[in-house]
Amino acid sequence: MTLPSKVQIIDVGPRDGLQNEKQPVPAAIKIELVHKLQEAGLQEIEVTSFVSPKWVPQMGDNAQVMAGIARKAGVRYSVLTPNMKGFEAALPTRPDEIVVFGSASEAFSQKNINCSIAESIERFAPVVEAALAQGMAVRGAMSCTVGCPYEGDIAPEKVAYLASLMKEIGVQRVDVADTIGVGTPRKVQAAIEATLGYYDIAHISGHFHDTYGQALANTLAAMEVGVSNFQSSVAGLGGCPYAKGATGNVATEDVVYMLHGMDIETGIDLDKLVDAGQFISEHLGRKNQSRVAVALLNKRAG
Ligand SMILES: CC(C)(COP(=O)([O-])OP(=O)([O-])OC[C@H]1O[C@@H](n2cnc3c(N)ncnc32)[C@H](O)[C@@H]1OP(=O)([O-])[O-])[C@@H](O)C(=O)NCCC(=O)NCCSC(=O)C[C@@](C)(O)CC(=O)[O-]
């Protein structure tokens, strides 16, 4: 088993993490969180989404948040854009990368973005074309690649089908997402292997929610098949508004601790990352969901 010597992490906390919060989170707090993440060494941050504020009110301050960030050289700032309306709103905010987000499950596609998989691809195609013409990078999030809250188990063939559609419209890299955290290592590997029919391993990332406590095991399993790019959420923030009961992404702190313990480089300063997670947890008045952060904070407190 050869594991990667270096792993790239995209922190999706400001977007995937905060989109589900019931209480309004001020733009200034979101901006401060992004600043703390970049200070901790994150080179990729998913900042916000340009979706309908009627569907996801928490992301209604998208342009304000993007405008408030003091950008750090070398950091890639990404935003979600489900359609041309979202892309046009995002364009003046100069994201480095846009993310179109589809689903391997028909039912989840309907609930999340109000259209079928085929219709979603029709909506994404002009977004991808416009983004590439602007010199932006394009990522495709593939939800429910292992299980769906409405359809149950998802077969790898459905993942392969979605990956083929993403490839056809020019999406450069894709996320294999376990949206509701039901995946176990072999199932996650099967979803990645299905994607490999269309994308090179360097262009596939793992996005694991930790609902069933499997996300670190799934991260390791994904590394075993060659994945070296992961999405995680500082302090384990989050969940998806259209995947009831799903908890947050695996905590970035937990992933970084595991990787550093295996001598795998991330470029991230774990202490600063813990401070970022504690900052947002305290703001939300919530216990930090990262086991590693809690352990390190207890150790600090002596
Ligand atoms: C996709 C839509 C917009 C379709 O929504 P729709 O209602 O089908 O769209 P529509 O084109 O019929 O337009 C309806 C209204 O929405 C407006 N509208 C239309 N588009 C936009 C836009 N981009 N920005 C702002 N407003 C928009 C549009 O202008 C119109 O306004 P009205 O005339 O009623 O005042 C809607 O379903 C939506 O916003 N859904 C939210 C999806 C979402 O954000 N989900 C969470 C993120 S995905 C996720 O978390 C999973 C992921 C990525 O993390 C990976 C994983 O773990 O699986």
PDBQT file of the ligand as one rigid body, heavy atoms in Angstrom, charges set to zero:
ROOT
HETATM    1  C1  LIG A 401     -30.709  25.570  -7.626  1.00  0.00    +0.000 C 
HETATM    2  C2  LIG A 401     -31.897  26.446  -7.285  1.00  0.00    +0.000 C 
HETATM    3  C3  LIG A 401     -31.536  27.901  -7.378  1.00  0.00    +0.000 C 
HETATM    4  C4  LIG A 401     -33.013  26.135  -8.276  1.00  0.00    +0.000 C 
HETATM    5  O1  LIG A 401     -34.222  26.659  -7.777  1.00  0.00    +0.000 OA
HETATM    6  P1  LIG A 401     -35.505  26.823  -8.690  1.00  0.00    +0.000 P 
HETATM    7  O2  LIG A 401     -36.600  27.337  -7.813  1.00  0.00    +0.000 OA
HETATM    8  O3  LIG A 401     -35.761  25.547  -9.417  1.00  0.00    +0.000 OA
HETATM    9  O4  LIG A 401     -34.991  27.917  -9.696  1.00  0.00    +0.000 OA
HETATM   10  P2  LIG A 401     -35.721  28.814 -10.754  1.00  0.00    +0.000 P 
HETATM   11  O5  LIG A 401     -34.723  29.006 -11.858  1.00  0.00    +0.000 OA
HETATM   12  O6  LIG A 401     -37.090  28.283 -11.063  1.00  0.00    +0.000 OA
HETATM   13  O7  LIG A 401     -35.899  30.223  -9.974  1.00  0.00    +0.000 OA
HETATM   14  C5  LIG A 401     -36.765  30.386  -8.884  1.00  0.00    +0.000 C 
HETATM   15  C6  LIG A 401     -36.379  31.615  -8.100  1.00  0.00    +0.000 C 
HETATM   16  O8  LIG A 401     -35.050  31.451  -7.561  1.00  0.00    +0.000 OA
HETATM   17  C7  LIG A 401     -34.192  32.498  -8.082  1.00  0.00    +0.000 C 
HETATM   18  N1  LIG A 401     -32.867  31.889  -8.327  1.00  0.00    +0.000 N 
HETATM   19  C8  LIG A 401     -32.587  30.905  -9.174  1.00  0.00    +0.000 A 
HETATM   20  N2  LIG A 401     -31.275  30.640  -9.136  1.00  0.00    +0.000 NA
HETATM   21  C9  LIG A 401     -30.730  31.494  -8.254  1.00  0.00    +0.000 A 
HETATM   22  C10 LIG A 401     -29.398  31.701  -7.798  1.00  0.00    +0.000 A 
HETATM   23  N3  LIG A 401     -28.377  30.967  -8.234  1.00  0.00    +0.000 N 
HETATM   24  N4  LIG A 401     -29.188  32.651  -6.883  1.00  0.00    +0.000 NA
HETATM   25  C11 LIG A 401     -30.204  33.412  -6.414  1.00  0.00    +0.000 A 
HETATM   26  N5  LIG A 401     -31.497  33.262  -6.804  1.00  0.00    +0.000 NA
HETATM   27  C12 LIG A 401     -31.745  32.295  -7.728  1.00  0.00    +0.000 A 
HETATM   28  C13 LIG A 401     -34.880  32.959  -9.346  1.00  0.00    +0.000 C 
HETATM   29  O9  LIG A 401     -34.465  34.267  -9.683  1.00  0.00    +0.000 OA
HETATM   30  C14 LIG A 401     -36.319  32.892  -8.944  1.00  0.00    +0.000 C 
HETATM   31  O10 LIG A 401     -36.606  33.985  -8.069  1.00  0.00    +0.000 OA
HETATM   32  P3  LIG A 401     -38.087  34.612  -7.938  1.00  0.00    +0.000 P 
HETATM   33  O11 LIG A 401     -38.458  34.997  -9.344  1.00  0.00    +0.000 OA
HETATM   34  O12 LIG A 401     -38.952  33.506  -7.385  1.00  0.00    +0.000 OA
HETATM   35  O13 LIG A 401     -37.894  35.756  -6.993  1.00  0.00    +0.000 OA
HETATM   36  C15 LIG A 401     -32.433  26.127  -5.870  1.00  0.00    +0.000 C 
HETATM   37  O14 LIG A 401     -32.912  24.821  -5.865  1.00  0.00    +0.000 OA
HETATM   38  C16 LIG A 401     -31.390  26.297  -4.784  1.00  0.00    +0.000 C 
HETATM   39  O15 LIG A 401     -30.901  27.375  -4.547  1.00  0.00    +0.000 OA
HETATM   40  N6  LIG A 401     -31.100  25.193  -4.081  1.00  0.00    +0.000 N 
HETATM   41  C17 LIG A 401     -30.150  25.228  -2.970  1.00  0.00    +0.000 C 
HETATM   42  C18 LIG A 401     -29.185  24.137  -3.142  1.00  0.00    +0.000 C 
HETATM   43  C19 LIG A 401     -28.124  24.170  -2.070  1.00  0.00    +0.000 C 
HETATM   44  O16 LIG A 401     -27.478  25.176  -1.847  1.00  0.00    +0.000 OA
HETATM   45  N7  LIG A 401     -27.929  23.004  -1.406  1.00  0.00    +0.000 N 
HETATM   46  C20 LIG A 401     -26.880  22.871  -0.449  1.00  0.00    +0.000 C 
HETATM   47  C21 LIG A 401     -25.542  22.766  -1.125  1.00  0.00    +0.000 C 
HETATM   48  S1  LIG A 401     -25.219  21.161  -1.885  1.00  0.00    +0.000 SA
HETATM   49  C22 LIG A 401     -24.437  20.321  -0.659  1.00  0.00    +0.000 C 
HETATM   50  O17 LIG A 401     -24.340  20.785   0.447  1.00  0.00    +0.000 OA
HETATM   51  C23 LIG A 401     -23.785  19.025  -1.007  1.00  0.00    +0.000 C 
HETATM   52  C24 LIG A 401     -22.266  19.136  -1.151  1.00  0.00    +0.000 C 
HETATM   53  C25 LIG A 401     -21.881  19.995  -2.347  1.00  0.00    +0.000 C 
HETATM   54  O18 LIG A 401     -21.688  19.716   0.001  1.00  0.00    +0.000 OA
HETATM   55  C26 LIG A 401     -21.640  17.764  -1.353  1.00  0.00    +0.000 C 
HETATM   56  C27 LIG A 401     -22.228  16.714  -0.437  1.00  0.00    +0.000 C 
HETATM   57  O19 LIG A 401     -21.927  16.611   0.740  1.00  0.00    +0.000 OA
HETATM   58  O20 LIG A 401     -23.053  15.993  -0.998  1.00  0.00    +0.000 OA
ENDROOT
TORSDOF 0
